[in-house]
């Protein structure tokens, strides 16, 4: 039998795998699968057919019946390129009560605690089952969780309550905004800029679409927020463009312009209404472009879609986390997580994990020792409760 590693040792091992989203997570998955097997736990893989180097992993301990508590984490991390780190990002280093390393906060610290809890639950002989679900590609739009959740259904008994361990300072986060985005490719018609009126400048045609987002944000900011929206910061749905590229030369009307239009939608609002409004503006601008040259166009492709996490009435996941933490506050976040995807698939879901989201993605990312220990205490209480 494999030695039972401490949560600190498990986190150090997980962090040592540089599972940046653009790269493979297979070495990490191989190691976790072997570690669980050493404790008599069978893990199941779901390989992405489009990306054979990406794999999700899930496992079950306890009675082979429905109603498990599911501990959900992602294995990928954001890049460290160009960030000024004071130590090796892929080695856990303790300084001044903080554990530094890429993913210590987001979210290999929680992953390590979840693996530890699964092994402890196996040895304790829990009366209620516990499951582990480790996804990939969360950091690039939460695209790895939906197929993993679907793959779990015919293999494991259906779980009841999911704890998604994104950093929340061990508070029970019961709601988050939904998100979706469209890659937008504006195709113009090149001419010399001295006769620009005979061409279609893709960059200048993109400008009204981006300005549309500015106007929508201003309208939402000035409106009275709904009761649900008022819980969030900011208290409204947002439209955002973070990158744009295009053009050939300063004296040629740009043939191409690319940007991504992203939305973060308050729970309870219809994402389709925001999508339709954007599409309507796109077609309006496209018609103006084609009035100048018929070959001009605007192409749209969905980049990601993450459903909102809706606060639940008497949600089992929320009740469990509140019982284990003693937290009775109301907490929501504006970023998206895989919790909304589990909820959409019929699970009760809540977010609760150690660490501060402000440290996520940062150079010298860290989780405090105190927060990591708080997460460890939480897992101890969880295993005791299931036993």
C-alpha positions as CSV (number, residue, x, y, z in Angstrom):
1,X,0.0,0.0,0.0
2,X,1.2,3.5,-0.8
3,X,2.1,5.8,2.1
4,X,-0.6,8.3,3.0
5,X,0.8,11.7,2.1
6,X,-0.1,14.9,4.0
7,X,-2.0,17.6,2.3
8,X,1.2,19.7,2.1
9,X,3.1,16.9,0.4
10,X,0.2,16.3,-2.0
11,X,0.1,20.0,-2.9
12,X,3.9,20.1,-3.5
13,X,3.6,17.2,-5.8
14,X,0.7,18.7,-7.8
15,X,2.3,22.0,-8.1
16,X,5.5,20.4,-9.5
17,X,3.5,19.4,-12.6
18,X,3.5,22.5,-15.0
19,X,0.0,22.0,-16.1
20,X,-0.5,25.3,-17.9
21,X,-3.7,25.1,-19.9
22,X,-1.9,25.2,-23.3
23,X,0.1,22.1,-22.2
24,X,-0.8,18.5,-21.2
25,X,-2.0,17.5,-17.8
26,X,-1.3,13.8,-18.4
27,X,1.7,13.5,-16.0
28,X,-0.4,14.9,-13.1
29,X,-3.3,12.6,-13.9
30,X,-1.0,9.6,-14.2
31,X,0.4,10.3,-10.8
32,X,-2.9,10.9,-9.1
33,X,-4.4,7.8,-10.6
34,X,-1.4,5.7,-9.4
35,X,-1.6,7.3,-5.9
36,X,-5.3,6.5,-5.5
37,X,-4.8,3.0,-6.8
38,X,-2.2,2.5,-4.1
39,X,-5.0,3.1,-1.6
40,X,-7.4,0.8,-3.3
41,X,-9.3,3.5,-5.1
42,X,-10.2,3.0,-8.8
43,X,-10.1,6.2,-10.8
44,X,-11.7,6.8,-14.1
45,X,-10.4,8.9,-17.0
46,X,-12.2,10.9,-19.7
47,X,-9.7,11.8,-22.5
48,X,-10.7,14.7,-24.7
49,X,-11.0,13.3,-28.2
50,X,-10.0,16.7,-29.6
51,X,-7.0,17.0,-27.3
52,X,-5.6,13.6,-26.5
53,X,-3.1,15.3,-24.2
54,X,-5.9,16.5,-21.9
55,X,-7.7,14.1,-19.4
56,X,-10.3,14.5,-16.7
57,X,-10.2,12.2,-13.7
58,X,-13.0,11.1,-11.3
59,X,-13.3,8.6,-8.5
60,X,-15.8,7.3,-5.9
61,X,-15.3,5.9,-2.4
62,X,-17.9,4.5,0.1
63,X,-21.1,2.7,-0.6
64,X,-21.9,2.2,-4.3
65,X,-25.0,4.3,-4.2
66,X,-26.3,7.7,-5.3
67,X,-26.1,10.8,-3.1
68,X,-22.3,11.4,-2.9
69,X,-20.6,14.6,-1.9
70,X,-18.5,15.6,-4.9
71,X,-15.2,17.5,-4.4
72,X,-14.5,19.4,-7.7
73,X,-11.3,21.0,-8.8
74,X,-9.4,21.8,-12.0
75,X,-5.9,20.7,-12.8
76,X,-4.8,23.5,-15.2
77,X,-3.1,26.7,-14.2
78,X,-2.4,30.0,-16.0
79,X,1.0,30.7,-17.5
80,X,3.9,32.2,-15.7
81,X,5.5,33.7,-18.8
82,X,6.8,37.2,-18.2
83,X,5.8,37.3,-14.6
84,X,8.5,38.3,-12.0
85,X,8.6,35.3,-9.6
86,X,11.0,35.3,-6.6
87,X,11.2,31.5,-6.6
88,X,10.5,28.6,-8.9
89,X,6.8,28.8,-9.8
90,X,6.5,25.0,-9.9
91,X,8.0,24.4,-6.5
92,X,6.1,25.1,-3.2
93,X,8.2,27.5,-1.1
94,X,7.2,28.7,2.4
95,X,8.0,32.2,3.4
96,X,6.5,34.3,6.2
97,X,3.5,32.1,6.6
98,X,2.7,31.9,2.9
99,X,3.0,28.9,0.5
100,X,4.2,30.2,-2.9
101,X,3.8,28.4,-6.2
102,X,1.7,28.4,-9.3
103,X,-1.7,26.9,-8.4
104,X,-1.2,26.9,-4.6
105,X,-4.3,29.2,-4.5
106,X,-6.0,28.5,-7.8
107,X,-6.5,25.6,-7.2
108,X,-4.0,22.8,-6.5
109,X,-4.2,23.6,-2.8
110,X,-7.8,22.5,-2.8
111,X,-7.1,19.6,-5.2
112,X,-4.5,18.3,-2.7
113,X,-7.0,18.6,0.2
114,X,-9.7,16.8,-1.9
115,X,-7.3,13.9,-2.8
116,X,-6.3,13.7,0.9
117,X,-10.0,13.6,1.9
118,X,-10.8,10.9,-0.6
119,X,-8.0,8.6,0.7
120,X,-9.0,9.3,4.3
121,X,-12.6,8.5,3.5
122,X,-11.6,5.2,1.9
123,X,-9.7,4.2,5.0
124,X,-12.4,5.4,7.4
125,X,-15.1,3.4,5.7
126,X,-17.5,6.3,5.2
127,X,-21.3,5.6,5.4
128,X,-22.1,8.1,2.7
129,X,-20.0,8.2,-0.5
130,X,-17.5,10.8,-1.5
131,X,-16.4,11.6,-5.0
132,X,-13.5,13.4,-6.6
133,X,-13.7,15.2,-10.0
134,X,-10.6,16.8,-11.5
135,X,-11.2,18.7,-14.8
136,X,-8.9,20.5,-17.3
137,X,-9.1,23.7,-19.3
138,X,-11.0,25.6,-16.6
139,X,-8.7,28.6,-17.1
140,X,-9.6,28.9,-20.8
141,X,-13.4,29.1,-20.5
142,X,-14.4,26.2,-18.2
143,X,-14.6,23.9,-21.3
144,X,-13.3,20.7,-19.7
145,X,-16.0,20.3,-17.0
146,X,-19.2,19.7,-19.1
147,X,-17.9,16.6,-21.0
148,X,-16.4,15.3,-17.7
149,X,-19.7,15.7,-15.9
150,X,-21.5,13.9,-18.7
151,X,-18.9,11.1,-18.7
152,X,-19.3,10.6,-14.9
153,X,-23.0,9.8,-15.2
154,X,-22.8,6.2,-16.6
155,X,-19.7,5.3,-14.6
156,X,-20.3,6.6,-11.1
157,X,-23.5,6.7,-9.0
158,X,-25.0,10.2,-9.3
159,X,-23.7,12.6,-6.7
160,X,-26.0,15.0,-4.8
161,X,-24.0,18.0,-3.7
162,X,-20.8,19.5,-5.3
163,X,-18.3,21.6,-3.5
164,X,-16.2,23.5,-6.0
165,X,-13.0,24.5,-4.3
166,X,-12.2,27.8,-6.0
167,X,-10.5,30.2,-3.5
168,X,-13.3,31.8,-1.3
169,X,-11.5,32.2,2.0
170,X,-13.5,29.1,3.1
171,X,-16.8,31.0,2.8
172,X,-19.9,29.6,1.2
173,X,-20.3,31.3,-2.1
174,X,-23.8,30.5,-3.4
175,X,-23.9,32.5,-6.7
176,X,-21.8,33.7,-9.5
177,X,-22.4,35.4,-12.8
178,X,-22.6,33.4,-16.0
179,X,-20.3,34.2,-18.9
180,X,-20.1,33.7,-22.6
181,X,-18.0,35.2,-25.4
182,X,-17.8,35.4,-29.2
183,X,-14.7,35.6,-31.3
184,X,-15.6,38.4,-33.8
185,X,-13.8,38.5,-37.2
186,X,-14.5,41.7,-39.2
187,X,-13.6,41.2,-42.8
188,X,-13.2,44.4,-44.8
189,X,-12.0,45.4,-48.3
190,X,-8.5,46.8,-48.8
191,X,-7.8,50.0,-50.7
192,X,-5.3,52.8,-50.4
193,X,-6.3,55.0,-47.5
194,X,-6.4,58.0,-49.9
195,X,-9.5,56.5,-51.4
196,X,-10.8,54.9,-48.2
197,X,-14.4,55.7,-49.2
198,X,-14.2,52.9,-51.8
199,X,-13.0,50.3,-49.3
200,X,-14.2,48.9,-46.0
201,X,-11.9,49.3,-43.0
202,X,-12.3,46.3,-40.8
203,X,-10.9,48.1,-37.7
204,X,-13.1,51.2,-38.1
205,X,-16.1,48.9,-38.7
206,X,-15.2,47.0,-35.5
207,X,-15.2,50.3,-33.5
208,X,-19.1,50.7,-33.5
209,X,-19.4,47.2,-32.1
210,X,-16.9,48.0,-29.3
211,X,-18.6,51.3,-28.7
212,X,-21.9,49.5,-28.5
213,X,-20.5,47.6,-25.5
214,X,-19.5,50.9,-23.9
215,X,-23.0,52.3,-24.3
216,X,-24.6,49.1,-22.9
217,X,-22.3,49.2,-19.9
218,X,-23.2,52.8,-19.2
219,X,-26.9,52.1,-19.5
220,X,-26.6,49.2,-17.1
221,X,-24.5,51.2,-14.7
222,X,-27.1,54.0,-14.6
223,X,-30.1,51.7,-14.1
224,X,-31.6,50.6,-10.8
225,X,-30.2,47.1,-10.2
226,X,-32.5,44.2,-9.5
227,X,-32.5,42.5,-6.1
228,X,-30.2,39.7,-7.5
229,X,-27.9,42.1,-9.4
230,X,-27.4,44.3,-6.3
231,X,-25.6,41.4,-4.6
232,X,-22.8,41.6,-7.2
233,X,-19.9,43.9,-7.8
234,X,-20.5,45.4,-10.2
235,X,-24.3,45.1,-9.8
236,X,-25.1,44.6,-13.5
237,X,-24.2,42.5,-16.6
238,X,-21.0,43.6,-18.3
239,X,-19.8,43.6,-21.9
240,X,-16.1,43.6,-22.4
241,X,-13.4,43.5,-25.1
242,X,-9.9,42.8,-23.8
243,X,-7.9,42.2,-27.0
244,X,-8.0,43.5,-30.6
245,X,-5.7,43.0,-33.6
246,X,-5.8,43.7,-37.3
247,X,-4.7,45.8,-40.2
248,X,-1.8,45.6,-42.7
249,X,-0.3,49.1,-42.8
250,X,-1.2,52.7,-41.7
251,X,-2.1,53.7,-45.3
252,X,-4.3,50.7,-46.2
253,X,-7.9,50.2,-45.1
254,X,-7.7,47.2,-42.8
255,X,-8.8,44.0,-44.4
256,X,-9.2,42.1,-41.1
257,X,-9.9,42.8,-37.5
258,X,-10.3,40.3,-34.7
259,X,-11.5,40.8,-31.2
260,X,-13.5,38.9,-28.6
261,X,-16.7,40.2,-27.1
262,X,-17.3,38.7,-23.6
263,X,-20.3,39.0,-21.3
264,X,-20.7,38.4,-17.6
265,X,-24.4,38.0,-17.0
266,X,-26.2,38.3,-13.6
267,X,-28.1,35.2,-12.6
268,X,-31.7,35.4,-13.5
269,X,-31.1,37.4,-16.7
270,X,-31.4,35.7,-20.0
271,X,-28.0,35.3,-21.7
272,X,-29.8,34.7,-25.0
273,X,-31.2,38.2,-24.9
274,X,-27.7,39.7,-24.6
275,X,-26.4,37.4,-27.4
276,X,-29.3,38.5,-29.6
277,X,-28.7,42.1,-28.9
278,X,-25.1,41.8,-29.9
279,X,-26.0,39.8,-33.0
280,X,-28.5,42.5,-34.0
281,X,-25.8,45.2,-33.8
282,X,-23.3,43.0,-35.7
283,X,-25.8,42.6,-38.6
284,X,-26.5,46.3,-38.6
285,X,-22.8,47.1,-39.0
286,X,-22.3,44.3,-41.5
287,X,-25.1,45.7,-43.7
288,X,-23.4,49.1,-43.7
289,X,-20.1,47.4,-44.7
290,X,-21.8,45.5,-47.5
291,X,-23.4,48.6,-48.9
292,X,-19.8,49.7,-49.8
293,X,-18.5,46.3,-50.9
294,X,-20.5,43.0,-51.0
295,X,-17.6,40.8,-49.9
296,X,-17.3,42.5,-46.6
297,X,-18.7,40.5,-43.7
298,X,-18.6,39.8,-39.9
299,X,-18.0,36.2,-38.7
300,X,-18.9,35.1,-35.2
301,X,-18.0,32.0,-33.3
302,X,-18.7,31.1,-29.7
303,X,-15.6,31.0,-27.7
304,X,-17.0,29.9,-24.3
305,X,-20.2,29.6,-22.3
306,X,-20.4,29.2,-18.6
307,X,-23.8,29.2,-16.9
308,X,-24.4,31.2,-13.8
309,X,-24.5,29.7,-10.4
310,X,-28.0,30.4,-9.1
311,X,-28.5,30.7,-5.3
312,X,-30.6,27.6,-4.3
313,X,-33.6,27.4,-2.1
314,X,-32.6,25.0,0.7
315,X,-29.6,23.8,-1.3
316,X,-28.0,20.7,0.1
317,X,-24.4,21.8,-0.9
318,X,-24.9,25.2,0.8
319,X,-26.3,23.7,3.9
320,X,-23.4,21.2,4.2
321,X,-20.7,23.8,3.8
322,X,-22.4,26.2,6.3
323,X,-22.6,23.3,8.8
324,X,-18.9,22.6,8.4
325,X,-17.7,26.2,8.3
326,X,-20.2,28.0,10.5
327,X,-20.4,30.7,7.8
328,X,-23.9,32.2,7.6
329,X,-23.0,35.2,5.4
330,X,-24.3,35.8,1.9
331,X,-21.5,35.7,-0.6
332,X,-21.6,35.9,-4.4
333,X,-18.8,36.5,-7.0
334,X,-18.6,38.0,-10.4
335,X,-16.2,35.5,-12.0
336,X,-17.4,32.2,-13.4
337,X,-16.6,28.7,-12.1
338,X,-17.6,25.1,-12.9
339,X,-20.2,25.2,-10.1
340,X,-22.8,26.6,-12.6
341,X,-22.0,23.7,-14.9
342,X,-22.6,21.1,-12.2
343,X,-25.8,22.9,-11.2
344,X,-27.0,22.8,-14.8
345,X,-26.4,19.1,-14.8
346,X,-28.7,18.6,-11.8
347,X,-26.4,18.8,-8.8
348,X,-26.7,21.1,-5.9
349,X,-23.6,23.2,-6.0
350,X,-21.6,25.7,-3.8
351,X,-18.2,27.2,-4.0
352,X,-15.9,26.9,-1.0
353,X,-12.1,26.7,-1.0
354,X,-9.1,28.0,0.8
355,X,-7.2,31.1,-0.3
356,X,-8.0,34.6,-1.6
357,X,-9.0,35.0,-5.3
358,X,-6.9,38.2,-5.4
359,X,-3.8,35.9,-5.4
360,X,-5.0,33.8,-8.4
361,X,-3.0,34.3,-11.6
362,X,-0.5,36.6,-9.9
363,X,3.3,36.5,-9.9
364,X,4.3,34.9,-6.6
365,X,0.9,33.4,-6.2
366,X,0.4,32.1,-2.7
367,X,-2.0,30.6,-0.2
368,X,-1.4,31.4,3.5
369,X,-0.6,28.5,5.8
370,X,-3.6,29.5,7.9
371,X,-6.0,29.2,5.0
372,X,-4.5,25.9,3.9
373,X,-4.9,24.6,7.4
374,X,-8.5,25.9,7.5
375,X,-9.1,23.9,4.4
376,X,-7.5,20.8,6.0
377,X,-9.8,21.2,9.1
378,X,-12.8,21.5,6.8
379,X,-11.9,18.2,5.1
380,X,-11.4,16.5,8.4
381,X,-14.9,17.5,9.5
382,X,-16.3,16.4,6.2
383,X,-14.8,12.9,6.5
384,X,-16.0,12.7,10.1
385,X,-19.5,13.7,9.0
386,X,-19.6,11.1,6.2
387,X,-18.3,8.4,8.6
